[in-house]
Amino acid sequence: MRVMNWCYLCTLGMLAFCHNTAAYDLLLNVSGTIAANGCTVSADSQNMTVTFGNVATKQFFANQTPWAKRKFVIQLERCGSAATGVKVSFNGIADSDNPDLLKLTQEAGAASGLGIEILDMNGVTVPIGTQMASALPIDATPGVTNQLVFYAQYRSTGPVTVGPAKATANFVLEYQ
């Protein structure tokens, strides 16, 4: 009986010491660069709504028909002295029929058969989730507000049905 108590106490003692002697080797290296090439997004551009209004289904007479092109502008202010350009991407859920388009929000009674296309100022499609190939120029002169012009439009992907047709995207800016 005495041997059993002694073994029990030794085991408890070893467990207590083992818990306190456990060690982990962790190394975290953090690196980065602080640059003077960013801008502030204007308050007017932080939460924009592009309104298409009422559009008739007859406008989408064939697959891939665009309609209701609307301009929107991302305004950049207080750009750093080293700012020369910015690449933009629009992130959201891509349409399953055409992954370059933004998928419409799925809700009861929503329209179907179309997505929302984002275009640059020259009318070139900016595919959802893809950064623009070339940077848009930025003027870093103090007091200047840079205006990045884009367009949104509906584009049919099949037979269009009636209902609300809306979507949400976030824009991401990468400064040069």
Secondary structure, DSSP 8 states (H G I E B T S, - for coil): -HHHHHHHHHHHHHHHHHHHH--------------S---EE-GGGSS---------GGG--STT-EEEEEEEEEEEES--TT--EEEEEEES-B-SS-TTSB-----TT--EEEEEEEEETTS-B--TT---SS-EE----TT--EEEEEEEEEEEEEEEE-S------EEEEEE-
